[in-house]
Amino acid sequence: SGDEADEAVRIFLETLFSESPRHTRRLAKF
């Protein structure tokens, strides 16, 4: 469902920007 997709995207982005907390915050807003 949509929830699973959102979680997958979150994990994916967190992995990509794990070294950039600032980017993670921006993406968290999105």
N, CA, C and O atoms as a DFTB+ gen file, in Angstrom:
120 C
 N C O
     1  1       0.844      -1.198       0.000
     2  2       0.000       0.000       0.000
     3  2       0.881       1.251       0.000
     4  3       2.106       1.145      -0.071
     5  1       0.279       2.410       0.077
     6  2       1.041       3.658       0.070
     7  2       2.004       3.748       1.241
     8  3       3.121       4.245       1.094
     9  1       1.574       3.267       2.408
    10  2       2.447       3.341       3.580
    11  2       3.750       2.597       3.331
    12  3       4.828       3.103       3.641
    13  1       3.654       1.409       2.778
    14  2       4.864       0.625       2.525
    15  2       5.772       1.366       1.554
    16  3       6.990       1.378       1.728
    17  1       5.195       1.977       0.547
    18  2       5.988       2.717      -0.435
    19  2       6.710       3.873       0.251
    20  3       7.901       4.085       0.026
    21  1       5.989       4.619       1.087
    22  2       6.610       5.738       1.791
    23  2       7.776       5.258       2.639
    24  3       8.832       5.889       2.660
    25  1       7.592       4.151       3.334
    26  2       8.671       3.637       4.181
    27  2       9.873       3.259       3.326
    28  3      11.012       3.567       3.678
    29  1       9.623       2.596       2.208
    30  2      10.716       2.185       1.324
    31  2      11.488       3.409       0.847
    32  3      12.719       3.414       0.846
    33  1      10.764       4.438       0.444
    34  2      11.422       5.660      -0.034
    35  2      12.224       6.286       1.092
    36  3      13.351       6.736       0.885
    37  1      11.647       6.316       2.277
    38  2      12.354       6.902       3.424
    39  2      13.670       6.179       3.661
    40  3      14.722       6.809       3.778
    41  1      13.607       4.864       3.731
    42  2      14.819       4.081       3.978
    43  2      15.825       4.324       2.859
    44  3      17.019       4.489       3.108
    45  1      15.329       4.346       1.624
    46  2      16.214       4.551       0.473
    47  2      16.928       5.897       0.581
    48  3      18.146       5.979       0.419
    49  1      16.157       6.952       0.857
    50  2      16.751       8.280       0.950
    51  2      17.680       8.366       2.155
    52  3      18.755       8.961       2.070
    53  1      17.273       7.778       3.270
    54  2      18.128       7.813       4.458
    55  2      19.461       7.145       4.167
    56  3      20.504       7.599       4.636
    57  1      19.427       6.066       3.393
    58  2      20.665       5.367       3.055
    59  2      21.533       6.237       2.157
    60  3      22.749       6.301       2.336
    61  1      20.910       6.906       1.192
    62  2      21.683       7.736       0.261
    63  2      22.300       8.927       0.982
    64  3      23.466       9.257       0.768
    65  1      21.508       9.569       1.839
    66  2      21.981      10.781       2.506
    67  2      22.298      10.545       3.979
    68  3      22.231      11.468       4.791
    69  1      22.642       9.309       4.318
    70  2      22.940       8.995       5.715
    71  2      24.089       9.863       6.213
    72  3      24.192      10.141       7.408
    73  1      24.957      10.292       5.290
    74  2      26.107      11.111       5.689
    75  2      25.754      12.590       5.704
    76  3      26.568      13.413       6.124
    77  1      24.542      12.946       5.249
    78  2      24.140      14.349       5.196
    79  2      22.830      14.560       5.948
    80  3      21.760      14.553       5.339
    81  1      22.902      14.745       7.254
    82  2      21.694      14.950       8.075
    83  2      20.839      16.093       7.537
    84  3      19.612      16.032       7.606
    85  1      21.478      17.139       7.001
    86  2      20.712      18.285       6.490
    87  2      19.790      17.833       5.367
    88  3      18.613      18.190       5.340
    89  1      20.326      17.049       4.444
    90  2      19.509      16.578       3.326
    91  2      18.368      15.710       3.842
    92  3      17.236      15.803       3.366
    93  1      18.678      14.865       4.821
    94  2      17.646      13.985       5.368
    95  2      16.501      14.819       5.928
    96  3      15.333      14.469       5.760
    97  1      16.836      15.930       6.598
    98  2      15.778      16.773       7.162
    99  2      14.917      17.350       6.049
   100  3      13.691      17.368       6.156
   101  1      15.554      17.823       4.982
   102  2      14.791      18.396       3.869
   103  2      13.861      17.342       3.285
   104  3      12.691      17.617       3.021
   105  1      14.385      16.130       3.084
   106  2      13.572      15.063       2.505
   107  2      12.458      14.670       3.468
   108  3      11.360      14.316       3.037
   109  1      12.731      14.729       4.760
   110  2      11.708      14.368       5.744
   111  2      10.508      15.299       5.576
   112  3       9.361      14.873       5.711
   113  1      10.778      16.572       5.282
   114  2       9.691      17.523       5.050
   115  2       8.874      17.078       3.850
   116  3       7.644      17.065       3.898
   117  1       9.552      16.718       2.785
   118  2       8.886      16.285       1.563
   119  2       8.096      15.021       1.840
   120  3       7.454      14.484       0.938
